[in-house]
Structures are given as structure tokens and as C-alpha cells.
Amino acid sequence: MGPGGISPWSLLLILVIVLLLFGTKKLRNVGSDLGGALKGFKGAMSEGEKEAKEAKDSLEGDEADDKAEPSSAQRDQVDEKDKTKSGS
């Protein structure tokens, strides 16, 4: 018995019937179309993963920049606090 309880002879008989019904040309076209679809799917998946990685890297880079260097507004607030402390 083969996979799913189907014997190899049964699978061979099914293959012969499919070949007789559709012909080799039609099956070749179906196989080619299926291969093209899988290739496109893989390309789209890798492109999506690449975009997600770039977005993640840019977010991490922005967070690192925010922590490393305060903005001008933050520096102004610190300067004002220093002035009020030294002026009192």
C-alpha cells in the first residue's frame, strides 16, 4: 500500500487516465503555469520580507537616533531649566 492506502498500481492507472483525458500538451501547460505561479509567489514573499526588514531597521535606527541625540526642542527645555535654576 502507498500513501493514503492507494497502491502504486492504482496511482499508475490514475496517471494513465489523466494523460489520456488531458493529453501531454495540456498537462505541460498546466505544469508550466503552476511553476510560474509558485515562482511569483516566492518572489512576492521574499520582497515582503525584505520590506519588513527594512522597515524594522529604519524604526530601530530612528529610536537609536532619538536616544543618542536630543532634539533641539529638548535641548531648549533643558537650557530653560538650567537658566531658571541658576537665576534663583
C-alpha positions in Angstrom: 0.0 0.0 0.0 1.2 3.5 -0.8 0.3 6.9 0.7 -3.3 7.1 1.9 -4.0 3.4 1.3 -3.6 3.7 -2.5 -1.4 1.1 -4.1 1.3 2.1 -6.6 -0.7 0.3 -9.4 -3.8 2.4 -8.7 -1.7 5.6 -8.9 -0.2 4.5 -12.2 -3.7 3.7 -13.5 -4.9 7.2 -12.4 -1.9 8.8 -14.1 -2.6 7.0 -17.4 -6.3 8.0 -17.3 -5.4 11.7 -16.7 -2.9 11.5 -19.6 -5.5 10.1 -21.9 -8.1 12.7 -20.9 -6.0 15.8 -21.0 -3.0 14.9 -23.2 0.6 15.7 -22.6 0.5 19.2 -24.1 -2.3 20.3 -21.8 -0.6 18.9 -18.7 2.7 20.5 -19.7 0.9 23.9 -19.9 -0.7 23.3 -16.5 2.7 22.4 -15.0 4.3 25.5 -16.6 1.6 27.8 -15.3 1.8 26.3 -11.8 5.6 26.7 -11.8 5.2 30.3 -12.8 2.7 31.0 -10.1 4.9 29.4 -7.5 7.9 31.5 -8.7 5.8 34.7 -8.5 4.6 33.7 -5.0 8.2 33.1 -3.8 9.3 36.4 -5.3 6.5 38.3 -3.6 7.2 36.6 -0.3 10.9 37.5 -0.4 10.1 41.1 -1.4 7.7 41.4 1.5 10.2 40.0 4.0 12.8 42.4 2.6 10.4 45.4 3.0 9.5 44.3 6.5 13.2 44.0 7.5 14.0 47.5 6.1 11.0 49.0 7.9 12.2 47.3 11.2 15.7 48.5 10.7 14.6 52.1 10.0 12.5 52.1 13.1 15.3 50.8 15.2 17.6 53.4 13.6 15.2 56.2 14.4 14.9 55.0 18.0 18.7 54.9 18.3 18.9 58.4 16.9 16.3 59.7 19.3 18.2 58.2 22.3 21.7 59.3 21.1 21.0 62.9 20.3 18.2 65.0 21.8 16.1 67.2 19.5 16.5 71.0 19.5 13.2 71.3 21.4 14.5 69.0 24.1 17.8 71.0 24.3 15.8 74.2 24.6 13.8 72.8 27.5 16.9 71.7 29.3 18.5 75.2 28.7 15.4 76.9 30.2 15.5 74.7 33.2 19.2 75.5 33.7 18.5 79.2 33.4 15.7 79.1 36.0 17.9 77.2 38.4 20.9 79.5 38.0 18.7 82.6 38.1 17.1 81.8 41.5 
